[in-house]
Amino acid sequence: MLLTGGVLLTLNWFSVRQVIGSRAGILVPLQDTAITVTASVPATASTPSHAFDSFETAVLGDLLLRSGIALVLLTACAALVGRRLAGRSIDRLEKAYAAQRVFTAQASHELRTPLTLQRTALEVPLAQGRVPVDLEPALHQALAATTRSEELIASLLALAKGESGTLHPTRTDLGRLVASALTDVGQEAEALSLTIRTELDPAPVEGDVPLLAQLVSNLVTNAVRHNVQHGEVHIASRHDRADGRSQLIVSNTGPVLDDATAADLFVPFRRGAPRTSGPRGSGLGLSVVKAVAEAHRGTVEARCRTGGGLQIRVHLPDRPVSA
């Protein structure tokens, strides 16, 4: 092994001096022996060389080996410390999110009763005709606002419960849940003169029925409200025995969307194109759909339709799966 370019290797009991030009030294402990390696910049183009004997080569090899081992150990320690710190940060975030979900659920639950009383107090005099004509528009606006608030509270409760993963599995069928959802949006569909087509094959699932009903209701309501006059809604359910999953597919006509906008629809309080009619939504409809589907170990995807509208596919396992 040749040492060229001018190098000084100094041990406390051994010295090799071959230095040309300026020098820089590195002191590395080797057991109880200090080794200084000094590299220099040659002063001339031709520099004398010094040939190391076998002992010197062994010392340098041992030094390089120990340095390599030290570097590996240092890297491993840094990785372990970083992972542990990252784990603590993740734990704090998870606890913060859990506390936020609990607060949202509790606050939403506490708000439901006074909102229900407020809605009743508005509906009764309007139904009995005991409201002066000049006050009717104001009361109808207040009633609509109260209804929207109730929908928002219900969505927040469903979202918090879906994200918490607290489920009470029961056997049900997605097709049967569609029938109830269609009844709830019947008047809105008639107002837009919508054509609703269904292909409801058996689609068995085992999950939290109130949450699944909310998922189906949100999909159907979204398809009706984000539509156009004389538009269409198509709802299909089916079961794939091969992969043990049931599907719910809801398509509608409507405004033209791009893929980026379709993906954003699952973000809480993110709304799509303005509605042509019907009440203003809470901005949580599809967020709840996504949270409920994922709580049941399912998936949901949105695809833009050529000519306008959206197709949303929900895939849910037909049997409960472990967390």
C-alpha atoms as one frame of an Amber mdcrd trajectory, in Angstrom:
protein
   0.000   0.000   0.000   1.533   3.344  -1.104   0.967   6.688   0.604   1.231
   9.474  -1.973   0.574  13.216  -1.924   2.508  13.667   1.348   1.047  12.039
   4.511   2.187  12.121   8.135   1.268   9.063  10.242   2.255   9.553  13.884
   1.890   7.037  16.738   3.176   7.719  20.221   5.731   4.966  19.717   6.183
   5.164  15.935   6.771   8.023  13.525   6.812   8.307   9.785   7.551  11.772
   8.495   6.817  12.459   4.874   5.198  15.858   4.680   5.053  18.159   1.670
   3.170  21.486   1.682   0.441  22.501   4.205  -0.952  19.901   6.602  -4.266
  19.103   8.389  -4.463  16.471  11.116  -7.208  14.173  12.485  -6.759  12.616
  15.928  -8.523   9.265  16.365  -8.264   7.169  19.573  -7.278   3.539  18.968
  -7.523   1.715  22.268  -4.713   3.311  24.294  -2.819   4.507  21.227  -3.312
   7.872  19.566  -3.101   8.003  15.763  -2.800  11.254  13.876  -3.383  11.207
  10.138  -2.293  14.417   8.439  -3.115  15.059   4.781  -1.148  17.645   2.837
  -1.432  19.448  -0.471   1.616  18.718  -2.656   3.815  21.708  -3.272   5.117
  20.322  -6.557   3.795  18.148  -9.316   6.160  15.285  -8.459   5.916  14.077
  -4.863   7.994  11.385  -3.209   6.062   8.383  -1.982   6.415   6.245   1.068
   5.586   2.561   1.030   3.886   1.235   4.183   5.090  -2.064   5.540   2.653
  -4.775   6.661   2.435  -3.461  10.221   1.549   0.058   9.155  -1.023  -1.283
   6.679  -2.607  -3.360   9.440  -2.807  -0.307  11.728  -4.503   1.786   9.055
  -6.868  -1.066   8.169  -7.829  -1.468  11.795  -8.398   2.280  12.079 -10.626
   2.364   9.004 -12.581  -0.676  10.199 -13.189   0.846  13.634 -14.217   4.154
  12.034 -16.673   2.350   9.769 -18.173   0.435  12.678 -18.482   3.663  14.677
 -20.252   5.346  11.759 -22.721   2.452  11.388 -23.471   2.458  15.120 -23.934
   6.229  15.123 -26.339   6.016  12.181 -28.322   3.221  13.845 -28.566   5.159
  17.124 -29.727   8.270  15.286 -32.393   6.235  13.469 -33.637   4.667  16.720
 -33.800   8.018  18.497 -35.594   9.582  15.530 -38.097   6.745  15.385 -38.794
   6.996  19.096 -39.312  10.752  18.923 -41.556  10.348  15.874 -43.548   7.686
  17.720 -44.118  10.035  20.642 -45.265  12.786  18.291 -47.690  10.411  16.579
 -49.050   9.304  19.962 -49.683  12.925  20.924 -51.440  13.607  17.621 -53.620
  10.520  17.985 -54.608  11.539  21.505 -55.406  15.055  20.314 -57.563  13.733
  17.471 -59.319  11.329  19.840 -60.077  14.152  22.264 -61.380  16.267  19.390
 -63.690  13.466  18.245 -65.036  12.977  21.772 -65.689  16.704  22.145 -67.424
  16.873  18.756 -69.656  13.912  19.585 -70.571  15.236  23.036 -71.224  18.783
  21.842 -73.286  17.547  18.907 -75.351  15.304  21.164 -76.044  18.174  23.579
 -77.205  20.400  20.717 -79.704  17.944  19.246 -82.391  18.351  21.917 -82.653
  22.174  21.867 -82.648  22.149  18.059 -85.465  19.612  18.013 -87.491  21.763
  20.426 -86.801  24.836  18.323 -87.942  23.109  15.139 -91.137  21.926  16.815
 -91.858  25.420  18.123 -91.641  26.723  14.557 -93.527  23.909  12.834 -96.598
  23.852  15.075 -97.777  27.461  14.599 -96.990  27.294  10.879 -99.018  24.082
  10.497-101.938  25.518  12.501-102.023  28.760  10.519-101.563  30.915  13.605
 -98.722  32.980  12.149 -99.451  36.421  10.684 -98.961  36.505   6.925 -96.187
  39.077   7.107 -94.204  36.868   9.533 -94.503  33.596   7.643 -91.418  34.128
   5.406 -89.239  34.810   8.453 -90.501  31.709  10.262 -89.970  29.544   7.191
 -86.396  30.814   6.937 -85.826  30.076  10.627 -87.265  26.588  10.181 -84.991
  25.926   7.188 -81.956  27.118   9.155 -82.913  24.877  12.072 -83.279  21.887
   9.758 -79.827  22.541   8.286 -78.370  22.755  11.785 -79.932  19.403  12.674
 -78.469  17.853   9.545 -75.057  19.274  10.409 -75.247  17.903  13.944 -76.273
  14.464  12.660 -73.380  14.517  10.192 -70.879  15.524  12.878 -72.077  12.711
  15.127 -71.826  10.188  12.300 -68.380  11.485  11.320 -67.065  11.298  14.880
 -68.479   7.818  15.395 -67.171   6.600  12.051 -63.667   7.921  12.699 -63.611
   6.464  16.214 -64.273   2.980  14.857 -66.883   2.257  17.555 -69.295  -0.067
  15.744 -72.147  -2.379  16.660 -72.277  -4.903  13.791 -75.648  -6.194  12.590
 -76.550  -8.034   9.387 -78.278  -5.848   6.808 -78.539  -5.247   3.063 -77.486
  -2.110   1.196 -80.402  -2.427  -1.224 -82.967  -2.234   1.564 -81.297   0.863
   2.967 -81.622   2.561  -0.437 -85.438   2.325  -0.362 -85.615   4.333   2.864
 -83.172   6.936   1.565 -85.209   7.439  -1.615 -88.332   8.111   0.448 -86.563
  10.918   2.296 -85.585  12.760  -0.911 -88.821  12.142  -2.797 -90.035  15.744
  -2.727 -86.678  17.172  -3.810 -86.486  14.701  -6.692 -89.971  15.664  -7.838
 -89.119  19.362  -7.684 -86.267  18.760 -10.151 -88.322  16.302 -12.264 -85.566
  13.717 -11.837 -85.687  10.212 -13.272 -84.469   7.695 -10.702 -83.472   4.199
 -11.821 -82.481   1.401  -9.506 -80.849  -2.020  -9.956 -80.836  -3.357  -6.439
 -79.448  -6.861  -6.277 -78.778  -8.400  -2.847 -75.760  -6.718  -1.245 -75.346
  -8.167   2.258 -73.080  -6.455   4.759 -72.501  -6.739   8.482 -71.929  -3.437
  10.192 -73.330  -0.607  12.243 -76.790  -0.186  10.676 -77.408   3.472  11.691
 -74.031   4.447  10.248 -74.583   2.446   7.065 -78.022   4.026   6.700 -76.368
   7.441   7.030 -73.841   6.470   4.349 -76.572   5.432   1.907 -78.730   8.449
   2.731 -75.841  10.855   2.139 -75.035   9.289  -1.227 -78.629   9.404  -2.433
 -79.197  12.926  -1.122 -75.983  14.128  -2.743 -77.012  12.601  -6.096 -80.399
  14.323  -5.977 -79.361  17.742  -4.727 -76.296  18.093  -6.979 -78.283  17.497
 -10.138 -79.917  19.408 -12.966 -83.521  19.926 -13.976 -84.896  16.776 -15.674
 -81.693  14.970 -14.723 -81.142  11.333 -13.767 -80.015   9.295 -10.789 -78.931
   5.680 -11.099 -78.451   3.482  -8.029 -77.151  -0.096  -8.166 -76.182  -2.624
  -5.522 -74.525  -5.992  -6.008 -72.503  -8.624  -4.232 -69.250 -10.173  -5.406
 -68.868 -13.600  -3.823 -65.373 -13.999  -5.215 -63.866 -11.283  -3.010 -66.609
 -11.259  -0.359 -67.553  -7.625  -0.864 -70.774  -5.770  -1.566 -70.969  -2.674
  -3.740 -73.188   0.364  -3.844 -72.894   2.519  -6.977 -74.652   5.887  -7.176
 -74.457   7.953 -10.378 -76.095  11.227 -11.331 -76.184  13.883 -13.994 -75.003
  17.294 -12.968 -72.278  19.892 -13.370 -69.021  18.964 -15.105 -66.259  18.199
 -12.606 -62.574  17.406 -12.915 -60.709  14.683 -10.992 -59.152  17.145  -8.529
 -62.563  18.571  -7.608 -64.019  15.071  -7.247 -61.242  14.096  -4.812 -61.813
  17.267  -2.757 -65.473  16.379  -2.226 -64.406  13.951   0.527 -62.712  16.733
   2.495 -64.912  18.001   5.387 -66.782  21.242   4.629 -65.596  21.194   1.021
 -68.511  21.717  -1.348 -68.802  21.093  -5.054 -70.674  23.133  -7.638 -73.633
  25.220  -6.375 -76.949  23.431  -6.329 -79.705  24.220  -8.744 -82.286  23.872
  -5.973 -82.861  22.449  -2.535 -81.406  23.365   0.840 -77.759  24.169   1.291
 -75.795  21.214   2.602 -73.449  20.969   5.552 -70.383  20.138   3.462 -69.974
  16.875   5.396 -72.062  14.479   3.309 -69.298  12.671   1.424 -66.850  13.072
   4.319 -69.247  10.989   6.408 -69.523   8.445   3.580 -65.738   8.050   3.515
 -65.413   7.836   7.314 -68.172   5.222   7.631 -66.817   3.133   4.749 -63.304
   3.133   6.215 -64.635   2.318   9.687 -66.094  -0.846   8.133 -62.757  -1.587
   6.358 -64.316  -0.541   3.069 -63.340   1.871   0.319 -65.032   4.676  -1.570
 -64.068   6.295  -4.857 -65.515   9.062  -7.025 -65.313   9.197 -10.809 -66.284
  12.102 -13.028 -68.835  11.255 -15.692 -68.471  12.376 -19.278 -70.946  15.184
 -19.889 -71.294  16.034 -16.197 -72.187  14.385 -12.950 -70.472  11.935 -10.687
 -70.305   8.221 -10.019 -69.470   7.098  -6.489 -68.618   3.481  -5.692 -68.591
   2.087  -2.174 -67.089  -1.350  -1.491 -67.847  -2.994   1.856 -66.924  -6.455
   3.155 -69.896  -8.761   3.624 -68.449 -10.045   6.884 -66.958  -8.166   9.836
 -63.185  -7.928   9.764 -60.794  -7.414  12.626 -59.314  -3.961  13.222
